[in-house]
Amino acid sequence: MAIAKIVADKFVELRATSRRRSRMSASPLMFDWSGTRAILRSNIDLLDDFRLDLASRREMYVSADLRAFYHSVYTHTIPWAIRGKAAAKADRFSSHYANRLDRYCRNAQDQQTIGLPVGPDTSRVIGELIASAVDERLRLDTGITSRDASRYVDDFTISSDNGLSGDALIAAARRAAAEFELELNHDKSAIVATSTYLVNGWKHVARNHRPTPPYALHDFKRFFYEVGRLVRELPETNVEKWALQNARVAFLGASTNDWGSLQSHLVNAYRRNSTLISLLVELLIERHRDRGDVIVESVRDFLDHRIPALALEDRTGELIWLLFLMIALEIKIDAQRFERVFSLEEPMCALLLSAADARGLIVGTVDRSLWNQSLTCDGLRGPMWLYAYELPRNGFIGNTSTTHIEQDPYFSILHARSVNFLSLEDGLTSITGAMRTRRRADNLHRAWLRDEFTEDFDVEEWEIGGDDEETDDADSDY
């Protein structure tokens, strides 16, 4: 909350700083008044669009990205990016908001100076500020302009109009990144000859093979075949995720007679590509609620074998989705399948298993001995704080005391105001209509951003959906 307060109060200034330092960003900070997030989500197509145009003008370009960008950000570089490195180092201990951002980012992760939380828009703003400072260093070293280079979040496309070689451009990018304690991903740094065939039409191919009404099983089979072909041709691009997400309506509209085969196809697609887990769960829940034709016994068999395998590999992100699916479809599973999960200090897994147990979905005894050690005042300050706060409040276990919450100076405030971090009912609701509406709005906004950028590889500073235009004046109020 402290980070968000500073970012909100100083957003106009931070955005102006980012734009001043970089005129090559394809992921600019744009406040989105009507979207589902504060900051407009970037459009990955901008990367391909710029490279295609560049290939028509130059003999080669350099492709490079920052290694594990958000995970490797050195928090002390936040003041460097905002104030300039020399000024920030000369004034490290003042109460300037840049120093406070540095301190709060460390406080948000147990005093670690490496890494930003992945996901929040606050990290998106901070990350773009630091990347823009890298852009400035690169521009000063090489003399490049927005016609020569572009950056999409942490992916660079760099060429030169003054004869610099590909190796020289990579070296310059490496120096610029190192100036802010970042590294290039050497495995993904390459000199690309523009005579190389640039594959940027695969989305249209996948979209053209997407099944249309009236949905027939042979159309779905052809769709999966064509997607598989594209996956083999583009191994470094997540073609399958994009294609299946864009066929979501078709999967929901397929006939009940065809659903059994499609369900198997979707589960197998997830086995090949774990990033499909959220889509798989959403489709199964929606089909179950709208059509009632999900083959629950097959899903139970899948969960029986998949959950122990994921637990052994500590793949808790996927586990959380599958536990949510188990609850949504009211599938009963033997407690023995969760033996490894019982030994994991993962609060969401613990909460969802407790919720499933409270609903009679766990056959056998749930071992909470490790998790329940956190139901103390100290537990609210540890890795299981979410479990310590939400378990007694949700009543998943009878007669669980909330005394430790009420005695805490901070969590007691949240508790008194009925602040929740977990709501299974809201989660189920968001899976359906709300998600469709959100995706539609996000797609429209990304399409606008692409059209705006491709005109001249720049984006104007006006917000989507706002009634008033906003200036770059750092003192502007909005």
C-alpha positions in Angstrom: 0.0 0.0 0.0 2.9 2.4 0.8 4.4 1.6 -2.7 1.1 2.1 -4.4 0.5 5.4 -2.6 3.8 6.9 -3.8 3.3 5.6 -7.4 -0.2 7.0 -7.5 0.8 10.4 -6.1 3.8 10.7 -8.4 2.5 9.0 -11.4 2.5 12.0 -13.8 6.1 12.8 -12.8 7.2 9.2 -13.1 5.6 8.8 -16.5 7.2 12.1 -17.7 10.6 10.9 -16.4 10.2 7.6 -18.3 9.2 9.3 -21.5 12.0 11.8 -21.3 14.6 9.1 -20.8 13.2 6.8 -23.5 11.6 7.5 -26.9 11.9 3.8 -28.0 9.5 2.1 -25.6 6.7 0.0 -27.1 5.4 -0.6 -23.5 4.9 3.0 -22.3 3.1 3.9 -19.1 -0.4 4.7 -20.1 -3.1 5.3 -17.4 -6.3 3.4 -18.4 -9.4 5.0 -16.9 -11.8 2.4 -18.3 -9.7 -0.8 -18.2 -9.5 -3.5 -15.6 -5.9 -2.4 -14.6 -4.6 1.0 -13.8 -1.8 0.8 -16.4 -2.7 -0.2 -20.0 -1.4 -3.6 -20.9 1.1 -3.7 -23.7 0.5 -5.3 -27.1 3.1 -8.0 -28.0 2.3 -7.5 -31.7 4.2 -4.2 -31.5 7.5 -6.2 -31.3 6.8 -8.0 -34.6 5.5 -4.9 -36.3 8.6 -2.9 -35.5 10.9 -5.7 -36.6 9.0 -6.1 -39.9 9.3 -2.4 -40.7 13.0 -2.4 -39.6 13.7 -5.4 -41.9 12.6 -3.3 -44.8 15.0 -0.5 -44.0 18.2 -2.2 -42.5 20.5 -5.1 -43.3 20.4 -6.5 -39.8 19.3 -5.8 -36.3 20.1 -7.1 -32.8 17.6 -9.0 -30.7 18.3 -9.0 -26.9 16.5 -9.1 -23.6 17.2 -8.5 -19.9 17.7 -11.7 -18.0 14.9 -12.4 -15.5 14.1 -8.7 -15.5 11.6 -8.3 -12.6 13.3 -11.0 -10.5 16.8 -9.4 -10.8 16.0 -5.7 -10.4 18.4 -4.2 -7.8 16.1 -1.9 -5.7 18.8 0.7 -5.2 18.5 1.4 -9.0 15.0 2.8 -8.5 16.3 6.2 -7.2 19.0 6.0 -10.0 16.3 5.8 -12.6 14.2 8.5 -11.1 16.8 11.1 -10.1 19.9 10.1 -12.1 22.6 7.8 -10.7 25.0 10.5 -9.5 22.3 12.6 -7.7 20.7 9.5 -6.1 24.0 8.2 -4.8 24.9 11.6 -3.3 21.6 11.6 -1.4 21.0 8.1 -0.4 19.5 8.7 3.1 17.0 11.5 2.6 13.2 11.1 2.7 13.0 11.7 -1.1 10.1 9.6 -2.5 12.6 7.7 -4.7 14.5 6.5 -1.6 11.3 5.6 0.1 10.3 3.5 -3.0 13.6 1.7 -2.7 13.1 1.0 1.0 9.5 -0.1 0.7 10.3 -2.5 -2.2 12.9 -4.1 0.1 10.4 -4.2 3.0 7.9 -5.9 0.8 10.3 -8.9 0.4 12.0 -9.4 3.7 14.7 -6.7 3.2 16.0 -8.3 0.0 17.5 -5.8 -2.4 17.1 -8.1 -5.5 13.7 -8.4 -7.3 10.3 -6.7 -7.6 7.0 -8.5 -6.9 5.7 -9.9 -10.2 2.2 -8.9 -11.1 1.2 -5.6 -9.5 1.0 -2.5 -11.7 3.3 -0.8 -9.2 6.1 -3.1 -10.4 5.1 -2.4 -14.0 5.7 1.3 -13.4 9.0 0.8 -11.5 10.2 -1.7 -14.1 9.4 0.6 -17.0 11.3 3.5 -15.2 14.4 1.4 -14.9 14.2 0.0 -18.4 13.8 3.6 -19.7 17.0 4.6 -17.9 18.7 1.7 -19.7 17.3 3.0 -23.0 18.8 6.4 -22.3 22.2 5.0 -21.5 22.1 3.0 -24.7 21.0 6.0 -26.8 23.8 8.2 -25.4 26.4 5.5 -26.2 25.2 4.7 -29.7 23.2 7.7 -31.0 20.2 5.5 -31.9 16.7 6.9 -32.3 13.2 5.5 -32.2 13.6 4.7 -35.9 16.6 2.5 -35.1 15.5 0.7 -31.9 12.5 -0.4 -29.9 11.9 -2.0 -26.5 8.9 -4.1 -25.5 9.1 -4.4 -21.7 12.5 -6.1 -21.5 12.9 -7.2 -25.1 15.2 -5.0 -27.2 15.4 -4.7 -31.0 18.3 -2.5 -32.0 19.8 -1.4 -35.3 22.2 1.4 -36.2 22.1 4.2 -38.8 25.8 5.0 -38.3 27.5 1.8 -39.2 27.8 0.1 -35.8 28.2 -3.7 -36.1 25.8 -6.2 -34.4 28.5 -7.1 -31.9 29.1 -3.5 -31.1 25.3 -3.0 -30.5 25.1 -6.0 -28.2 28.2 -4.8 -26.3 26.5 -1.4 -25.9 23.3 -2.9 -24.7 25.3 -5.0 -22.2 27.0 -1.9 -20.9 23.7 0.0 -20.6 22.1 -2.9 -18.7 25.2 -3.3 -16.4 24.9 0.5 -15.5 21.8 -0.5 -13.7 23.0 -3.8 -12.3 21.1 -5.8 -14.9 22.3 -8.5 -17.4 21.5 -9.4 -20.9 20.3 -12.9 -21.5 23.2 -14.3 -23.6 21.1 -17.2 -24.9 18.6 -14.8 -26.4 21.0 -12.2 -27.7 21.4 -12.5 -31.5 22.3 -10.7 -34.7 19.5 -11.2 -37.1 20.0 -10.7 -40.8 16.9 -9.0 -42.3 17.1 -11.4 -45.2 15.9 -14.0 -42.7 12.2 -14.9 -43.0 10.3 -13.1 -40.3 7.4 -15.2 -39.1 4.7 -12.7 -38.0 1.5 -14.1 -39.6 1.0 -17.2 -37.5 -1.8 -15.6 -35.5 -3.8 -15.1 -38.6 -3.2 -18.7 -39.6 -4.3 -20.0 -36.2 -7.3 -17.7 -36.2 -8.4 -18.8 -39.7 -8.5 -22.4 -38.5 -10.5 -21.6 -35.4 -13.8 -23.6 -35.5 -16.9 -21.6 -36.3 -20.6 -22.3 -35.9 -22.1 -24.8 -36.4 -19.2 -26.4 -34.5 -18.2 -29.8 -35.8 -15.7 -32.2 -34.3 -13.7 -32.5 -37.5 -13.2 -28.7 -37.4 -11.7 -29.0 -33.9 -9.4 -31.8 -35.0 -8.1 -29.8 -37.9 -7.6 -26.8 -35.6 -5.5 -28.9 -33.2 -3.5 -30.3 -36.1 -2.8 -26.8 -37.5 -1.9 -25.4 -34.1 0.5 -28.4 -33.6 2.2 -27.6 -36.9 2.7 -24.0 -35.9 4.1 -25.0 -32.5 6.7 -27.1 -34.2 7.6 -24.3 -36.6 7.8 -21.7 -33.8 9.2 -23.5 -30.8 10.2 -20.2 -28.9 6.6 -18.7 -29.2 3.7 -19.8 -27.1 1.5 -20.4 -30.1 -0.6 -23.0 -28.4 -1.7 -20.7 -25.5 -2.6 -17.9 -27.8 -4.5 -20.1 -30.2 -6.5 -22.0 -27.6 -7.4 -18.8 -25.7 -8.7 -17.3 -29.0 -10.8 -20.5 -29.6 -12.4 -20.2 -26.1 -15.9 -19.4 -27.5 -15.8 -22.3 -29.8 -14.9 -24.7 -27.0 -17.8 -23.4 -24.9 -20.2 -23.6 -27.9 -19.3 -27.2 -29.0 -22.0 -29.8 -28.8 -22.3 -32.2 -25.8 -21.7 -35.1 -28.2 -18.2 -33.7 -29.1 -17.2 -32.4 -25.7 -15.7 -35.7 -24.4 -13.2 -35.7 -27.2 -12.4 -32.0 -26.7 -12.0 -32.4 -23.0 -9.3 -35.0 -23.7 -7.6 -32.8 -26.2 -7.5 -29.9 -23.7 -6.1 -32.0 -20.9 -3.4 -33.3 -23.2 -2.6 -29.8 -24.4 -2.1 -28.7 -20.8 0.2 -31.7 -20.2 2.4 -30.5 -23.1 2.2 -26.8 -22.1 1.7 -26.0 -18.4 0.9 -22.4 -19.2 -2.6 -23.6 -20.3 -3.6 -24.6 -16.8 -5.8 -21.5 -16.2 -7.6 -21.9 -19.5 -8.2 -25.6 -18.9 -9.7 -24.9 -15.5 -11.8 -22.0 -16.7 -13.2 -24.1 -19.6 -14.0 -27.1 -17.5 -15.8 -24.9 -14.8 -17.8 -23.0 -17.4 -18.9 -26.2 -19.3 -19.8 -27.8 -16.0 -21.9 -24.8 -14.9 -23.5 -24.0 -18.3 -23.9 -27.4 -20.0 -23.3 -30.0 -17.2 -21.5 -32.3 -19.7 -18.0 -32.3 -18.2 -16.9 -36.0 -17.8 -16.2 -35.6 -14.0 -15.0 -39.1 -13.6 -12.2 -38.5 -16.2 -11.3 -35.2 -14.4 -11.2 -37.1 -11.1 -8.8 -39.7 -12.6 -6.7 -36.9 -14.0 -6.5 -35.1 -10.6 -5.8 -38.3 -8.8 -2.5 -38.7 -10.7 -1.6 -35.1 -11.5 -1.8 -33.7 -8.0 0.8 -36.0 -6.4 3.1 -35.5 -9.4 2.9 -31.7 -9.1 3.4 -31.8 -5.3 6.6 -33.8 -5.7 8.0 -31.1 -8.0 6.7 -28.3 -5.8 4.7 -26.8 -8.7 2.3 -25.1 -6.4 1.0 -22.6 -9.0 -0.6 -25.4 -11.0 -1.6 -27.2 -7.8 -3.7 -24.1 -6.7 -5.6 -24.1 -10.0 -6.3 -27.9 -9.8 -7.5 -27.6 -6.1 -9.8 -24.8 -7.2 -11.1 -27.0 -10.0 -11.7 -29.9 -7.6 -13.8 -27.6 -5.4 -15.7 -26.1 -8.3 -16.6 -29.5 -9.7 -17.2 -31.0 -6.2 -14.8 -33.9 -6.8 -13.9 -36.2 -3.9 -10.3 -37.3 -3.7 -8.5 -39.5 -1.2 -6.4 -37.7 1.4 -3.4 -40.0 0.5 -3.1 -38.1 -2.7 -2.1 -35.0 -0.8 0.5 -36.4 1.5 3.3 -34.4 -0.1 1.1 -31.2 -0.1 0.7 -31.5 3.7 4.5 -30.9 4.1 4.5 -27.8 1.9 4.4 -24.3 3.5 2.1 -22.9 0.7 -0.8 -21.0 2.2 -3.1 -21.1 -0.8 -2.7 -24.9 -1.1 -3.4 -25.2 2.6 -6.5 -22.9 2.5 -8.0 -24.6 -0.6 -7.4 -28.1 0.9 -9.1 -26.9 4.1 -12.0 -25.5 2.1 -12.3 -28.8 0.2 -12.2 -30.7 3.5 -14.9 -28.5 5.0 -17.1 -29.3 2.0 -16.6 -33.0 2.4 -14.4 -33.5 -0.6 -11.4 -35.0 1.1 -11.8 -38.7 1.9 -9.6 -39.3 4.9 -7.8 -37.0 7.3 -6.1 -33.7 6.3 -2.8 -33.3 8.2 -2.7 -29.6 9.2 0.0 -30.1 11.9 2.6 -28.0 10.0 0.2 -25.4 8.8 -1.6 -24.8 12.2 1.7 -23.8 13.7 1.2 -20.5 12.0 -2.1 -19.8 13.8 -0.3 -17.4 16.2 0.7 -13.7 16.3 4.1 -14.7 14.9 2.5 -16.7 12.2 0.9 -13.5 10.8 4.5 -12.3 10.1 5.7 -15.5 8.4 5.3 -17.2 5.0 1.9 -18.7 6.1 0.3 -15.4 7.1 -2.5 -15.8 4.5 -3.4 -19.1 6.1 -3.1 -17.6 9.6 -5.5 -14.8 8.7 -8.0 -16.5 6.4 -8.5 -20.0 7.9 -10.2 -18.9 11.2 -12.1 -16.2 9.4 -13.6 -18.5 6.8 -14.6 -21.1 9.4 -13.0 -24.0 7.5 -12.2 -25.6 10.9 -14.8 -25.4 13.6 -14.0 -23.3 16.7 -10.7 -21.9 15.4 -9.9 -18.8 17.4 -9.3 -15.4 15.8 -7.6 -14.0 18.9 -4.2 -13.8 17.3 -5.7 -11.7 14.5 -7.6 -9.4 16.9 -4.4 -8.8 19.0 -2.3 -7.8 15.9 -2.0 -4.0 15.5 -2.4 -4.3 11.7 -4.4 -7.4 10.8 -6.9 -6.5 13.5 -7.8 -3.4 11.4 -8.4 -5.6 8.3 -10.4 -8.1 10.3 -12.6 -5.5 11.9 -13.5 -4.2 8.4 -14.1 -7.7 7.0 -11.3 -7.5 4.5 -10.9 -10.8 2.6 -8.0 -12.1 0.6 -9.8 -15.3 -0.4 -13.4 -15.7 -1.6 -14.2 -18.9 -3.4 -17.6 -17.6 -4.5 -16.1 -14.5 -6.1 -13.5 -16.7 -7.8 -16.2 -18.9 -9.3 -18.2 -15.8 -10.5 -15.1 -14.2 -12.1 -14.5 -17.4 -14.1 -17.7 -16.8 -16.1 -19.2 -13.5 -17.4 -16.8 -11.1 -15.8 -13.7 -12.7 -17.4 -15.3 -12.5 -20.9 -16.1 -8.8 -20.4 -12.6 -8.1 -19.2 -10.9 -9.9 -22.1 -13.0 -8.0 -24.6 -12.1 -4.6 -23.1 -8.4 -5.6 -22.9 -8.4 -6.7 -26.5 -9.9 -3.4 -27.6 -7.3 -1.4 -25.6 -4.4 -3.4 -27.0 -5.7 -3.0 -30.6 -5.8 0.8 -30.0 -2.2 0.8 -28.7 -1.0 -1.1 -31.7 -2.7 1.2 -34.2 -1.3 4.3 -32.3 2.3 2.9 -32.2 2.5 1.6 -35.8 1.8 5.1 -37.2 5.3 6.4 -36.2 6.6 4.0 -33.5 5.5 6.4 -30.8 2.5 6.6 -28.6 0.8 9.8 -27.6 0.4 10.6 -23.9 -3.4 10.5 -23.7 -5.2 8.0 -21.5 -7.7 5.5 -22.8 -11.3 6.3 -21.8 -10.5 9.5 -20.0 -12.7 12.5 -20.4 -9.9 15.0 -20.1 -6.5 15.2 -21.7 -3.6 15.2 -19.3 -0.3 17.1 -19.6 3.2 16.0 -18.6 3.4 18.7 -15.9 4.7 17.0 -12.8 2.3 19.2 -10.7 -0.8 18.2 -12.6 -3.7 16.8 -10.6 -6.2 14.3 -11.9 
